[in-house]
Amino acid sequence: MNGSTPHILVVEDDRFVRELVEIYLSAEGYRVTAVTDGAEMRAAMAQAPADLVIMDLKLPGEDGLTLTRYLRETQQVGIVILTTRNDAVDRVVGLDCGADDYITKPFDQRELLARIRSVLRRVSTVRGGTAAEPVVMQRGTDEEITFHGYRLDPATSVLVAPTGQRVELTSNESRLLAYLARNPGRIMSRDLLMDLVLKRSRDPLDRSIDVLITRVRHKIENDPRRPALIKTVRGSGYVIPQDAAIAVT
């Protein structure tokens, strides 16, 4: 984005929804392109790559999940699924395919806008980074990570301690640890971790990230009260020290 107007690509075969989203986001100052299927999406991305794609799941030809996988493998782009499918399984599958967020129809336009802004902030951080936030690795998330003798397999959420003992992690604990371990020496704020791990903006009273950190510390630290692997930087966030630099194998 680099300071220019973010470009949003809407992939939606329902004309009413497509035009509604296009008109609303254009009025909010975004540059919007709207297409009806995968072929048009590929052509639009080749002509003018988008910063964020709003993806319907029920499309003619290639479905939205297939297109989401394709985008995640080939593009550095935010993806928000917008669909009538409201089953929890569909939501999990959509996020596992690489979507950054999942919204069901009918939807509130203001909520859609808030979710888009949140995803665009993450995309901006990944692409360029700032002095306040680290550049975060999102691709290659299935590759094994090693740090301080630990080996983490993000694909299975299994952590192997230096002793060879398996440590079971929840999916959120695994994602949290993966982001920290892939960015050694970089302080990661609670707001950024909330965006990346839990896919939502942080309320000032929300302690979800702190709770996750505490749970992970109890699983990997020799003394969770005096953590050596995951350090707290008061007023800033959390960091795995530089001497815990990772090796991806």
C-alpha positions as CSV (number, residue, x, y, z in Angstrom):
1,M,0.0,0.0,0.0
2,N,2.8,2.4,1.0
3,G,0.5,5.3,1.6
4,S,-1.6,5.0,-1.5
5,T,-5.3,4.2,-1.5
6,P,-5.8,0.5,-0.7
7,H,-7.2,-1.5,-3.6
8,I,-10.0,-4.0,-2.7
9,L,-11.1,-6.7,-5.1
10,V,-14.7,-8.1,-4.5
11,V,-15.3,-11.6,-5.9
12,E,-19.1,-12.1,-5.7
13,D,-21.5,-13.5,-8.3
14,D,-24.6,-12.0,-6.6
15,R,-25.1,-8.7,-8.4
16,F,-27.0,-7.0,-5.5
17,V,-24.3,-7.9,-2.9
18,R,-21.5,-7.1,-5.3
19,E,-22.8,-3.6,-6.2
20,L,-23.7,-2.9,-2.5
21,V,-20.2,-3.7,-1.3
22,E,-18.6,-1.8,-4.2
23,I,-20.6,1.3,-3.7
24,Y,-20.2,1.3,0.1
25,L,-16.4,0.8,0.1
26,S,-15.9,3.3,-2.7
27,A,-17.8,5.9,-0.6
28,E,-15.4,5.1,2.3
29,G,-12.4,6.1,0.1
30,Y,-11.2,2.7,-1.2
31,R,-10.3,1.8,-4.7
32,V,-12.7,-1.1,-5.6
33,T,-12.8,-3.6,-8.4
34,A,-15.7,-6.1,-8.6
35,V,-15.7,-9.4,-10.5
36,T,-18.0,-12.4,-10.6
37,D,-15.8,-15.5,-10.7
38,G,-12.3,-17.0,-10.5
39,A,-11.3,-16.3,-14.1
40,E,-12.2,-12.6,-13.7
41,M,-10.4,-12.5,-10.3
42,R,-7.1,-13.9,-11.8
43,A,-7.3,-11.4,-14.7
44,A,-8.0,-8.5,-12.3
45,M,-5.1,-9.5,-10.0
46,A,-2.7,-9.8,-13.0
47,Q,-3.7,-6.3,-14.1
48,A,-3.8,-4.5,-10.8
49,P,-3.0,-6.6,-7.7
50,A,-5.3,-5.9,-4.8
51,D,-4.3,-5.3,-1.2
52,L,-7.4,-7.2,0.0
53,V,-9.9,-9.6,-1.6
54,I,-13.5,-10.1,-0.4
55,M,-14.4,-13.6,-1.4
56,D,-17.7,-15.3,-1.7
57,L,-17.6,-19.1,-1.4
58,K,-20.4,-20.1,-3.7
59,L,-19.1,-19.1,-7.1
60,P,-19.6,-20.4,-10.7
61,G,-16.6,-22.6,-11.7
62,E,-13.9,-22.5,-9.1
63,D,-15.3,-22.1,-5.6
64,G,-14.2,-19.6,-3.1
65,L,-12.2,-22.0,-1.0
66,T,-10.1,-23.0,-4.0
67,L,-9.5,-19.4,-4.9
68,T,-8.6,-18.6,-1.3
69,R,-5.9,-21.3,-1.3
70,Y,-4.6,-20.1,-4.7
71,L,-4.3,-16.5,-3.4
72,R,-2.6,-17.5,-0.1
73,E,-0.1,-19.6,-2.1
74,T,0.7,-16.9,-4.7
75,Q,-0.1,-13.5,-3.3
76,Q,0.6,-11.4,-0.3
77,V,-2.9,-10.2,0.1
78,G,-5.6,-9.9,2.8
79,I,-8.6,-12.2,2.3
80,V,-12.0,-11.8,3.9
81,I,-14.6,-14.5,3.2
82,L,-18.1,-13.1,2.9
83,T,-20.7,-15.9,2.6
84,T,-24.1,-17.3,3.5
85,R,-22.4,-20.4,5.0
86,N,-22.6,-19.9,8.7
87,D,-21.7,-23.4,9.9
88,A,-18.7,-23.5,12.3
89,V,-17.1,-26.2,10.1
90,D,-17.2,-23.9,7.1
91,R,-15.7,-21.1,9.1
92,V,-12.8,-23.3,10.3
93,V,-12.2,-24.6,6.8
94,G,-12.2,-21.1,5.4
95,L,-9.7,-19.9,7.9
96,D,-7.5,-23.0,7.5
97,C,-7.4,-22.3,3.7
98,G,-5.8,-19.0,4.4
99,A,-8.5,-16.4,4.9
100,D,-7.8,-13.7,7.4
101,D,-11.4,-13.3,8.5
102,Y,-14.8,-14.8,7.9
103,I,-18.1,-12.9,7.8
104,T,-21.6,-14.3,7.2
105,K,-24.5,-12.8,5.2
106,P,-26.6,-10.9,6.0
107,F,-23.9,-8.6,7.3
108,D,-23.6,-5.1,8.9
109,Q,-21.7,-2.8,6.6
110,R,-20.0,-1.1,9.5
111,E,-18.7,-4.4,10.8
112,L,-17.5,-5.3,7.4
113,L,-15.6,-2.0,7.2
114,A,-14.0,-2.6,10.6
115,R,-12.9,-6.1,9.7
116,I,-11.4,-4.8,6.4
117,R,-9.5,-2.1,8.2
118,S,-8.1,-4.7,10.7
119,V,-6.9,-7.0,7.9
120,L,-5.4,-4.2,6.0
121,R,-3.4,-3.2,9.0
122,R,-2.0,-6.7,9.2
123,V,-1.2,-6.7,5.5
124,S,0.6,-3.4,5.8
125,T,2.7,-4.7,8.7
126,V,3.7,-7.9,6.8
127,R,4.6,-6.0,3.6
128,G,6.5,-3.2,5.1
129,G,6.6,-3.1,8.8
130,T,7.1,0.0,11.0
131,A,9.4,1.0,13.8
132,A,6.7,0.1,16.3
133,E,5.7,-3.3,15.0
134,P,7.8,-6.2,13.6
135,V,7.6,-7.6,10.1
136,V,5.7,-10.8,10.7
137,M,6.2,-14.0,8.7
138,Q,2.9,-15.4,7.6
139,R,3.9,-17.7,4.8
140,G,5.6,-21.0,5.4
141,T,3.5,-21.4,8.5
142,D,3.6,-25.2,8.2
143,E,7.4,-25.3,8.3
144,E,9.0,-26.6,11.5
145,I,10.5,-24.0,13.8
146,T,13.4,-24.6,16.2
147,F,14.3,-22.2,19.1
148,H,16.2,-22.8,22.4
149,G,16.3,-26.5,21.6
150,Y,12.5,-26.7,21.1
151,R,10.9,-27.9,17.9
152,L,7.5,-26.6,16.9
153,D,5.3,-28.1,14.2
154,P,2.7,-25.4,13.4
155,A,0.7,-27.8,11.2
156,T,0.0,-30.2,14.1
157,S,0.4,-27.8,17.1
158,V,3.0,-30.2,18.5
159,L,6.0,-28.9,20.4
160,V,9.0,-31.1,21.2
161,A,11.1,-30.1,24.2
162,P,14.9,-30.4,24.2
163,T,14.4,-33.6,26.3
164,G,12.3,-35.1,23.5
165,Q,9.1,-34.9,25.4
166,R,6.0,-33.9,23.3
167,V,4.2,-30.8,24.5
168,E,0.6,-30.5,23.3
169,L,-0.5,-27.0,22.4
170,T,-3.9,-25.6,21.4
171,S,-4.1,-24.0,17.9
172,N,-4.0,-20.5,19.4
173,E,-1.1,-21.3,21.6
174,S,0.8,-22.8,18.6
175,R,0.1,-19.7,16.5
176,L,1.2,-17.4,19.2
177,L,4.4,-19.2,19.8
178,A,5.1,-19.5,16.1
179,Y,4.8,-15.7,15.5
180,L,7.0,-15.0,18.5
181,A,9.6,-17.6,17.5
182,R,9.7,-16.4,13.9
183,N,10.5,-12.9,15.0
184,P,13.3,-13.3,17.6
185,G,14.3,-10.0,19.2
186,R,11.3,-8.2,17.9
187,I,8.8,-6.9,20.5
188,M,5.3,-7.8,19.5
189,S,2.5,-5.7,20.9
190,R,-0.7,-7.2,22.4
191,D,-2.7,-5.4,19.7
192,L,-0.6,-7.0,16.9
193,L,-0.8,-10.5,18.5
194,M,-4.5,-10.1,19.0
195,D,-4.9,-9.3,15.3
196,L,-2.6,-12.2,14.1
197,V,-3.6,-14.9,16.5
198,L,-7.2,-14.3,17.5
199,K,-8.2,-12.3,14.3
200,R,-9.8,-9.5,16.2
201,S,-9.1,-6.1,17.5
202,R,-8.2,-5.8,21.2
203,D,-10.4,-4.1,23.7
204,P,-8.3,-2.3,26.4
205,L,-9.8,-4.6,29.0
206,D,-9.2,-7.8,26.9
207,R,-6.6,-10.0,28.5
208,S,-6.8,-12.9,26.1
209,I,-3.2,-12.6,24.8
210,D,-1.9,-12.3,28.4
211,V,-3.8,-15.5,29.3
212,L,-2.4,-17.3,26.2
213,I,1.1,-16.2,27.1
214,T,0.7,-17.5,30.7
215,R,-0.5,-20.9,29.4
216,V,2.4,-21.2,27.0
217,R,4.9,-20.2,29.7
218,H,3.6,-23.0,32.0
219,K,4.2,-25.5,29.2
220,I,7.8,-24.4,28.2
221,E,9.4,-22.3,30.9
222,N,11.4,-24.0,33.7
223,D,10.0,-21.3,36.1
224,P,7.0,-19.5,34.6
225,R,7.3,-16.9,37.3
226,R,10.7,-16.0,36.0
227,P,10.4,-16.6,32.2
228,A,13.5,-17.0,30.1
229,L,12.0,-17.8,26.8
230,I,9.1,-15.4,26.5
231,K,10.0,-12.0,28.0
232,T,7.5,-9.3,28.9
233,V,8.5,-5.8,27.8
234,R,6.5,-3.6,30.1
235,G,4.2,-1.2,28.2
236,S,5.2,-2.8,24.8
237,G,4.4,-6.5,24.6
238,Y,6.3,-9.8,24.4
239,V,9.5,-11.0,22.8
240,I,11.6,-14.1,22.5
241,P,15.1,-12.8,22.9
242,Q,17.5,-12.6,20.0
243,D,19.7,-15.4,21.4
244,A,16.7,-17.7,20.8
245,A,17.0,-17.1,17.1
246,I,15.2,-19.7,15.1
247,A,16.3,-22.1,12.4
248,V,13.7,-23.3,10.0
249,T,14.4,-26.9,8.9
